[in-house]
């Protein structure tokens, strides 16, 4: 372990071109968010109405943004000194406190959730101040980040002492400032771009966390039901959905936006990559709950409207997000794949609208077919003969 007072190290220039992977500390930190995402999924499973979905999204955003904040800091300022380890430990404590307060996060536990999030942002502010002190070239960026995140944290902290509904108004203002801070600092990001191999891996790991919830949903759904042909068939279709989403995301993943930003100054691509992951991971996590709801339903009874909308809408949201990433070249640039993602999302919404009266196994089968078509399309385009004809694929 390095000296206690060793400052953080800035990864720019040649360091940015080196292959870099997640550290053991980062992987350990991710474990807290496995629990948090599981708690969020549990909340949604208990109420899949429109209000339940809204509450799920409201609580998911600060959980995700908390993870994003520490991940982007570690991406730029790499150190494994004692101070950094202790600060990450504090981050883990605040994230664990958020997970504890998720169960009634919009009710009696909302003050605790707000304080936990605010303290997590305060730790991040301390880290950026520390980085700015030791690295003068990064100070314009770290100062703006520390200021914006401190203001947002103040809103969240004050909200804990304000009654509902004004408490949630302050939450909204706080998260808007949090989201706007990187956008308002674009001109200072160009010389301090994220690491081209490390950040895609970190985003992929969080995506893997929410995909894991889909697998857990299949296991939970089957284990709580009496095994029969319809239940097992539905479980297989649920795994196909999860496998298809994994395929179309990870088979196209890369550091393209960071390379484009470094070469052409297109910082907007990095931000688009960042913010489009929010609907993607929300959709994946909700899709896992949707699969579980289908497996827990009566296989011979018509699937309810909320359950049908949950599974179809969630997977549609995933395909829509991936389609946007394709369209703007944030992941593998491909007009055809983008059109297939958008078309798949549209078909799923049609199933949600006109699928009333279908049995659970038929609904999940249709969603699995739409998802697997995306994989088939990618495989078809990946043929050597196709690549020679159209360089855009």
C-alpha positions as CSV (number, residue, x, y, z in Angstrom):
1,X,0.0,0.0,0.0
2,X,1.3,3.5,-0.9
3,X,2.1,6.3,1.5
4,X,-0.8,7.7,3.5
5,X,-0.4,11.2,2.0
6,X,0.2,10.2,-1.6
7,X,-2.0,12.4,-3.8
8,X,-4.3,11.0,-6.5
9,X,-2.9,10.5,-9.9
10,X,-4.4,12.0,-13.1
11,X,-4.6,9.6,-16.1
12,X,-4.2,11.7,-19.2
13,X,-1.9,11.7,-22.2
14,X,-0.1,8.4,-22.8
15,X,-1.6,6.8,-19.7
16,X,-5.1,7.1,-21.3
17,X,-4.0,4.7,-24.1
18,X,-2.8,2.0,-21.8
19,X,-5.1,-1.0,-21.2
20,X,-6.7,-0.7,-17.8
21,X,-9.1,-2.9,-15.9
22,X,-11.3,-2.5,-12.8
23,X,-9.4,-2.8,-9.6
24,X,-10.3,-5.1,-6.7
25,X,-11.4,-2.1,-4.7
26,X,-13.9,-1.1,-7.5
27,X,-15.2,-4.6,-7.7
28,X,-15.6,-4.7,-3.9
29,X,-17.4,-1.4,-4.1
30,X,-19.9,-2.7,-6.7
31,X,-21.1,-5.4,-4.2
32,X,-23.1,-2.7,-2.3
33,X,-24.9,-1.8,-5.5
34,X,-25.8,-5.4,-6.1
35,X,-27.8,-5.2,-2.9
36,X,-29.3,-1.8,-3.8
37,X,-30.5,-2.9,-7.2
38,X,-32.0,-6.0,-5.6
39,X,-33.9,-3.8,-3.1
40,X,-35.2,-1.7,-5.9
41,X,-36.4,-4.8,-7.8
42,X,-38.1,-6.0,-4.7
43,X,-39.9,-2.7,-4.4
44,X,-41.1,-2.8,-8.0
45,X,-42.2,-6.5,-7.6
46,X,-44.4,-5.4,-4.7
47,X,-46.2,-2.8,-6.8
48,X,-46.1,-3.0,-10.6
49,X,-48.7,-0.3,-11.1
50,X,-47.8,3.0,-12.8
51,X,-47.2,4.6,-9.4
52,X,-45.0,1.7,-8.4
53,X,-43.0,2.1,-11.6
54,X,-42.6,5.8,-11.0
55,X,-41.3,5.2,-7.5
56,X,-38.9,2.6,-8.8
57,X,-37.5,5.1,-11.3
58,X,-37.3,7.9,-8.7
59,X,-35.2,5.8,-6.4
60,X,-33.2,4.1,-9.1
61,X,-31.8,7.4,-10.4
62,X,-29.9,8.5,-7.3
63,X,-28.6,5.0,-6.8
64,X,-27.2,4.9,-10.3
65,X,-25.9,8.4,-10.1
66,X,-24.1,7.6,-6.9
67,X,-22.3,4.7,-8.6
68,X,-21.6,6.9,-11.7
69,X,-20.0,9.6,-9.5
70,X,-17.5,7.4,-7.8
71,X,-16.8,5.5,-11.0
72,X,-16.0,8.6,-13.1
73,X,-13.8,10.0,-10.3
74,X,-11.8,6.7,-10.1
75,X,-11.6,6.7,-13.9
76,X,-9.7,10.0,-14.0
77,X,-7.9,10.0,-10.7
78,X,-6.3,6.7,-10.1
79,X,-4.8,6.0,-6.7
80,X,-4.7,3.2,-4.1
81,X,-3.5,5.1,-1.1
82,X,-4.9,4.8,2.4
83,X,-7.0,8.0,2.1
84,X,-8.6,6.8,-1.1
85,X,-9.4,3.4,0.4
86,X,-11.0,5.0,3.5
87,X,-13.0,7.4,1.3
88,X,-14.3,4.4,-0.8
89,X,-15.2,2.8,2.5
90,X,-17.3,5.8,3.4
91,X,-18.9,5.7,-0.1
92,X,-19.9,2.1,0.6
93,X,-21.4,3.0,4.0
94,X,-23.6,5.7,2.4
95,X,-24.6,3.4,-0.5
96,X,-25.5,0.7,2.0
97,X,-27.5,3.2,4.0
98,X,-29.4,4.1,0.8
99,X,-30.1,0.4,0.2
100,X,-31.4,0.1,3.7
101,X,-33.8,3.0,3.2
102,X,-35.1,1.9,-0.2
103,X,-37.9,-0.3,1.1
104,X,-40.0,2.8,2.1
105,X,-37.8,5.2,0.2
106,X,-40.7,7.4,-0.8
107,X,-42.5,7.1,2.6
108,X,-41.2,6.9,6.1
109,X,-37.6,6.1,5.1
110,X,-37.3,9.0,2.6
111,X,-35.5,11.3,5.1
112,X,-32.9,8.6,5.7
113,X,-32.5,7.9,2.0
114,X,-32.0,11.7,1.4
115,X,-29.4,12.0,4.1
116,X,-27.5,8.9,2.9
117,X,-27.4,10.2,-0.7
118,X,-26.3,13.7,0.5
119,X,-23.5,12.2,2.6
120,X,-22.3,10.1,-0.4
121,X,-22.1,13.2,-2.5
122,X,-20.3,15.0,0.2
123,X,-17.6,12.3,0.2
124,X,-17.3,12.7,-3.6
125,X,-16.9,16.5,-3.1
126,X,-14.0,15.9,-0.7
127,X,-12.4,13.6,-3.3
128,X,-12.6,16.3,-6.0
129,X,-11.3,19.0,-3.7
130,X,-8.4,16.7,-2.9
131,X,-7.7,16.0,-6.5
132,X,-7.8,19.7,-7.3
133,X,-5.3,20.5,-4.6
134,X,-2.7,18.0,-5.8
135,X,-3.3,18.3,-9.6
136,X,-3.3,22.0,-10.8
137,X,-4.1,21.0,-14.4
138,X,-7.4,19.4,-13.3
139,X,-8.4,22.2,-10.9
140,X,-10.8,24.0,-13.3
141,X,-12.8,20.7,-13.7
142,X,-12.6,19.5,-10.2
143,X,-13.7,22.9,-8.8
144,X,-16.8,23.0,-10.9
145,X,-17.6,19.4,-10.1
146,X,-17.1,19.9,-6.4
147,X,-19.2,23.1,-6.4
148,X,-22.1,21.6,-8.4
149,X,-22.2,18.4,-6.4
150,X,-22.0,20.3,-3.1
151,X,-25.0,22.4,-4.0
152,X,-27.0,19.3,-5.1
153,X,-26.0,17.6,-1.8
154,X,-27.2,20.6,0.1
155,X,-30.7,20.3,-1.5
156,X,-30.9,16.6,-0.6
157,X,-29.7,17.2,3.0
158,X,-32.2,20.0,3.5
159,X,-35.0,17.9,2.1
160,X,-34.7,15.5,5.0
161,X,-36.1,18.2,7.2
162,X,-38.9,19.4,4.9
163,X,-42.3,17.7,4.7
164,X,-43.7,15.9,1.7
165,X,-44.3,16.9,-1.1
166,X,-41.7,19.7,-0.9
167,X,-39.1,17.2,0.1
168,X,-39.4,15.6,-3.3
169,X,-39.3,19.0,-5.0
170,X,-35.9,19.5,-3.5
171,X,-34.9,15.9,-4.6
172,X,-35.8,16.9,-8.1
173,X,-33.8,20.2,-8.0
174,X,-30.8,18.3,-6.5
175,X,-30.7,15.6,-9.1
176,X,-31.1,18.2,-11.9
177,X,-28.1,20.1,-10.6
178,X,-26.2,16.8,-10.3
179,X,-27.0,15.9,-13.9
180,X,-26.3,19.4,-15.2
181,X,-22.9,19.8,-13.6
182,X,-21.0,17.6,-16.1
183,X,-22.9,19.1,-19.0
184,X,-22.0,22.6,-17.9
185,X,-18.4,21.6,-17.6
186,X,-18.0,20.2,-21.2
187,X,-15.2,22.6,-22.2
188,X,-13.1,21.5,-19.2
189,X,-13.5,17.8,-20.0
190,X,-11.8,17.7,-23.3
191,X,-8.3,17.5,-21.8
192,X,-9.5,15.2,-19.0
193,X,-11.5,12.6,-20.9
194,X,-12.3,9.2,-19.4
195,X,-10.1,6.2,-19.9
196,X,-11.0,4.5,-23.2
197,X,-10.8,0.9,-21.9
198,X,-11.6,1.3,-18.2
199,X,-14.9,3.2,-18.5
200,X,-16.6,0.8,-21.0
201,X,-15.6,-2.1,-18.7
202,X,-17.1,-0.3,-15.6
203,X,-20.3,0.5,-17.4
204,X,-20.4,-3.1,-18.6
205,X,-20.0,-4.3,-15.0
206,X,-23.0,-2.3,-13.8
207,X,-25.0,-3.6,-16.7
208,X,-24.0,-7.1,-15.7
209,X,-25.3,-6.3,-12.2
210,X,-28.8,-5.5,-13.4
211,X,-28.7,-8.5,-15.9
212,X,-28.0,-10.6,-12.9
213,X,-31.3,-9.5,-11.4
214,X,-33.0,-10.9,-14.5
215,X,-31.4,-14.3,-13.8
216,X,-32.3,-14.2,-10.1
217,X,-35.9,-13.4,-11.2
218,X,-36.0,-16.6,-13.3
219,X,-34.7,-18.7,-10.4
220,X,-37.1,-17.1,-7.9
221,X,-40.0,-17.5,-10.2
222,X,-39.4,-21.1,-10.9
223,X,-38.5,-22.0,-7.4
224,X,-41.8,-20.6,-6.0
225,X,-44.0,-22.4,-8.5
226,X,-45.0,-26.0,-9.1
227,X,-43.0,-27.2,-12.0
228,X,-45.0,-27.8,-15.2
229,X,-44.5,-27.5,-18.9
230,X,-45.8,-23.9,-19.1
231,X,-43.7,-22.7,-16.2
232,X,-40.5,-24.2,-17.4
233,X,-41.1,-23.0,-21.0
234,X,-41.7,-19.4,-19.6
235,X,-38.5,-19.7,-17.6
236,X,-36.5,-20.7,-20.8
237,X,-38.0,-17.7,-22.6
238,X,-37.0,-15.4,-19.7
239,X,-33.4,-16.6,-20.0
240,X,-33.5,-16.0,-23.7
241,X,-34.6,-12.4,-23.1
242,X,-31.7,-11.8,-20.7
243,X,-29.2,-13.6,-22.9
244,X,-30.3,-11.6,-26.0
245,X,-30.0,-8.2,-24.1
246,X,-26.5,-9.3,-23.0
247,X,-25.6,-10.2,-26.5
248,X,-26.7,-7.0,-28.3
249,X,-25.1,-4.8,-25.7
250,X,-21.8,-6.5,-25.0
251,X,-21.2,-7.5,-28.6
252,X,-21.2,-3.9,-29.6
253,X,-19.5,-2.3,-26.6
254,X,-16.3,-0.3,-26.9
255,X,-14.6,3.0,-26.2
256,X,-15.7,4.7,-29.4
257,X,-17.2,7.9,-27.9
258,X,-14.0,8.6,-25.9
259,X,-11.8,8.0,-28.9
260,X,-14.1,10.3,-31.0
261,X,-14.0,13.0,-28.3
262,X,-10.2,12.7,-28.1
263,X,-9.7,12.9,-31.9
264,X,-12.5,15.3,-32.9
265,X,-13.4,17.1,-29.7
266,X,-16.9,15.6,-29.6
267,X,-17.4,15.6,-25.8
268,X,-21.1,15.4,-26.3
269,X,-20.8,11.8,-27.4
270,X,-19.3,10.9,-24.0
271,X,-22.2,12.5,-22.2
272,X,-24.7,10.8,-24.5
273,X,-23.1,7.5,-23.7
274,X,-23.3,8.3,-20.0
275,X,-26.9,9.4,-19.8
276,X,-28.4,6.9,-22.2
277,X,-27.2,4.1,-19.9
278,X,-29.8,5.3,-17.4
279,X,-32.9,4.1,-19.3
280,X,-30.9,1.0,-20.4
281,X,-30.2,-0.2,-16.9
282,X,-33.6,0.8,-15.6
283,X,-35.2,-1.2,-18.4
284,X,-33.0,-4.3,-17.7
285,X,-33.7,-4.2,-14.0
286,X,-37.5,-3.8,-14.6
287,X,-37.5,-6.5,-17.2
288,X,-36.1,-8.9,-14.6
289,X,-39.1,-8.1,-12.4
290,X,-41.4,-8.5,-15.4
291,X,-40.1,-12.0,-16.0
292,X,-40.5,-12.9,-12.4
293,X,-44.1,-11.6,-12.4
294,X,-44.9,-13.9,-15.4
295,X,-43.4,-16.9,-13.8
296,X,-45.4,-16.3,-10.5
297,X,-48.7,-15.8,-12.4
298,X,-51.2,-18.5,-13.0
299,X,-50.0,-20.1,-16.3
300,X,-53.5,-20.9,-17.4
301,X,-55.0,-17.5,-16.7
302,X,-54.7,-14.4,-18.9
303,X,-51.8,-12.1,-18.0
304,X,-52.9,-8.9,-16.3
305,X,-52.4,-5.5,-18.0
306,X,-49.7,-4.2,-15.6
307,X,-47.7,-7.4,-15.9
308,X,-47.9,-7.3,-19.7
309,X,-46.9,-3.7,-19.9
310,X,-44.1,-4.2,-17.4
311,X,-42.3,-6.9,-19.4
312,X,-43.0,-5.4,-22.9
313,X,-42.3,-1.8,-21.9
314,X,-39.1,-2.6,-20.0
315,X,-37.5,-4.6,-22.9
316,X,-38.7,-1.9,-25.3
317,X,-36.9,0.7,-23.2
318,X,-33.7,-1.4,-23.4
319,X,-33.9,-1.7,-27.2
320,X,-34.7,2.0,-27.6
321,X,-31.6,2.9,-25.5
322,X,-29.3,0.5,-27.4
323,X,-30.8,1.8,-30.7
324,X,-29.9,5.4,-29.7
325,X,-26.3,4.3,-28.9
326,X,-26.0,2.6,-32.3
327,X,-27.5,5.6,-34.2
328,X,-25.0,8.1,-32.8
329,X,-22.0,5.8,-32.9
330,X,-21.7,5.7,-29.1
331,X,-21.4,1.9,-29.4
332,X,-20.7,0.3,-32.7
333,X,-22.1,2.7,-35.4
334,X,-24.6,0.9,-37.5
335,X,-27.8,2.3,-39.1
336,X,-29.2,-1.1,-39.8
337,X,-28.8,-2.3,-36.2
338,X,-30.3,0.9,-34.9
339,X,-33.4,0.5,-37.1
340,X,-33.8,-3.1,-35.9
341,X,-33.6,-1.9,-32.2
342,X,-36.2,0.8,-32.8
343,X,-38.4,-1.6,-34.8
344,X,-38.2,-4.2,-32.0
345,X,-39.2,-1.6,-29.4
346,X,-42.1,-0.6,-31.5
347,X,-43.3,-4.2,-31.9
348,X,-43.1,-4.7,-28.1
349,X,-45.2,-1.7,-27.5
350,X,-47.8,-3.1,-30.0
351,X,-47.8,-6.4,-28.0
352,X,-48.4,-4.4,-24.8
353,X,-51.3,-2.5,-26.4
354,X,-53.0,-5.4,-28.3
355,X,-51.9,-8.4,-26.3
356,X,-54.8,-8.2,-23.9
357,X,-56.2,-11.7,-23.4
358,X,-52.9,-13.6,-24.0
359,X,-51.6,-16.2,-21.6
360,X,-48.3,-15.5,-19.8
361,X,-46.3,-18.0,-21.8
362,X,-47.5,-16.4,-25.1
363,X,-46.5,-12.9,-24.0
364,X,-43.0,-13.9,-22.8
365,X,-42.6,-16.0,-25.9
366,X,-43.3,-13.0,-28.1
367,X,-40.9,-10.8,-26.1
368,X,-38.3,-13.5,-26.4
369,X,-38.8,-13.8,-30.2
370,X,-38.4,-10.0,-30.6
371,X,-35.3,-10.1,-28.5
372,X,-33.7,-13.0,-30.2
373,X,-34.3,-11.5,-33.7
374,X,-31.9,-8.7,-32.6
375,X,-29.2,-11.3,-32.0
376,X,-29.9,-13.1,-35.3
377,X,-29.7,-9.8,-37.2
378,X,-26.3,-9.0,-35.5
379,X,-25.0,-12.4,-36.5
380,X,-26.2,-12.0,-40.1
381,X,-24.5,-8.7,-40.4
382,X,-21.3,-10.0,-38.9
383,X,-20.7,-12.4,-41.8
384,X,-17.4,-11.7,-43.5
385,X,-19.1,-11.2,-46.9
386,X,-21.5,-8.6,-45.4
387,X,-18.6,-6.6,-43.8
388,X,-16.9,-6.3,-47.1
389,X,-20.0,-4.9,-48.8
390,X,-21.1,-2.3,-46.2
391,X,-18.3,-0.8,-44.0
392,X,-20.9,1.0,-41.8
393,X,-22.1,-2.2,-40.2
